[in-house]
C-alpha cells in the first residue's frame, strides 16, 4: 500500500488571521475579525518523574494499544493535589476573573478524594485502540468497525482542551445504531485519532504540524485503514483540520461536517443583519474577553507548559475554565458536563504531560496563518450543525457564499462548543441526518 503524504497540492485558502483578528477587535470592538501485540504505556525514570509516561515506539504498522497509567503516577497526582497552594479569593461574585476559588477547591477535592482514573481507563480500553507512525509521528486512534456491512467510514477530530474523551458517548451509537434505537443504514465505521501532541499520540519534535499537515496525516491514516470512500467531522481545532481536509480533497474523501464554521466574509457587511451582528458580537467577545489563553498559547506555548506540567491543580483549572465559558450551562460547567467527565479529560492531559505540546497547535497555526475565522472557499460538499452556545455562530448565508456545495445546515436549540461531549444524542442524530444523502 502506498504510504505517507501524497496529497500536498491543495492551495491554501485565504485566511483571516486570528492573531490579526484579536488585535483589530481589541482596538475596534467589532469591526476587525480575527503489529500484533498490545503495548501499554510505561513509567519513566525515578519517582520524581513518575507522572511522565513513555509511549511505545511506532512503525507504519497499525499496532494495538492499551492504556495503563502506572500506579506511581496516580500516587504522585494524589500528593500534588494534597499540597496545593491557593491564592486569595476573587474580588467579584462571578467567573469574570476566572475560576472562583470555591469552585476551584471543590473540583480539586473531587479529583483528589473521589475520582477514579481506573474506571475511566477501563472504559477507554473497552474500545479498540491503535498507534501507527505517520510522517514521523506516532498517532494514537480509536477504531471501531461497524457490524453493518455498508457502514460509512468517518474520522472525528477533537480540539483543545478536548480529546478522544469527547466522542466516547457517540462511538457506539454511530458504529452500531441498531443497538441504540437507530437504523442499520445509518451506521459508520468510526476513527477517532488524538491530535499530534495530544493524549497518547507522540509529541512532535519539530515545527510544522499545522492543520494542513495534520489533515494530510489523517488522509494517510484513512488510506492505511483501507477506506476508499469516507467522510470527516470536527469541532474546535478539529474543525480547522476538517476545513483543511475539505480544501485538500484527498482521494476517498466525499464530504465533511463541522460543528464550528469558519465562514466569516473577508469584508464584514456595513449594515449587518441581526444574525450577522450576533456572529460579529460573538467573535468580538472572544477577542476582547476570552482570548487570554489563546494569546499565551499562540505566542509562548513553552512558557505556559512549565506551570501546567508542574501543577496538577493549574492544569485542571486551565481547562475547567473553558468548560464553564464554552458549554451551554446556567452558570456552572456541571450544568452541562458531569464532574467525572471533565476530570476524565483533565486527567488525560495530566498523565500524558501534554500541556506544552498541545498548546503548540496555537503557535503552529497562528504562524502559518491558519488560525482564522474564515476557511475560504471550499468546493467539497459540506455540512454543518450549529449549536447555539458556540463561541460565535455565523449565519447560513455566509456559509452559502463560501461553500457552493453546502448540502446540510441545521441550527439546534441547545448545546455549545463541545458538541459531542455535551449533547451526544443530538450530535449522533446530526451526523446520521447530515450524511444520509452521501451514502451509496
Buried (B, 14 or more C-beta within 10 A) or exposed (E): EEEBBEBEEBEBBEBBBBBBBBBBBBEEEBEBBBEEEEBBBEBBEEEEBBBBBEBBEBEBEBBBBBBBBBEBBBEBBEEBBEEBEEEEEBEEEEBEEBBBBEBBBEBBEBBBEEBEBEEBBEEBBEBEBBBBBBBEBBBBBBBBBBEBEEBBBBBBBBBBBBBBBBBBBBBBBBBBBBEEEBEBBBBBBBBBBBBBBBBBBBBBEEEEBBBBBBBBBBBBBBBBBEBEBBBBBBBBBBBBBBBBBBBBBBEBBBBBBBBBBBBBBEEBEEEBEEBBBBBBBBBBBBBBEBBEBBBBBBBEBEEBBEEBBEBBBBBBBBBBBBBBBBBBBEEBBBEBBEBBBBBBBBBBBBBBBBBBBBBBBBBBBBBBBBBBBBBBEBEBBBBBBBBEBBBBBBBBEBBEEBBEEBBBBBEBEEBBBBBBBBBBEBBBBBBBBBBEEBBE
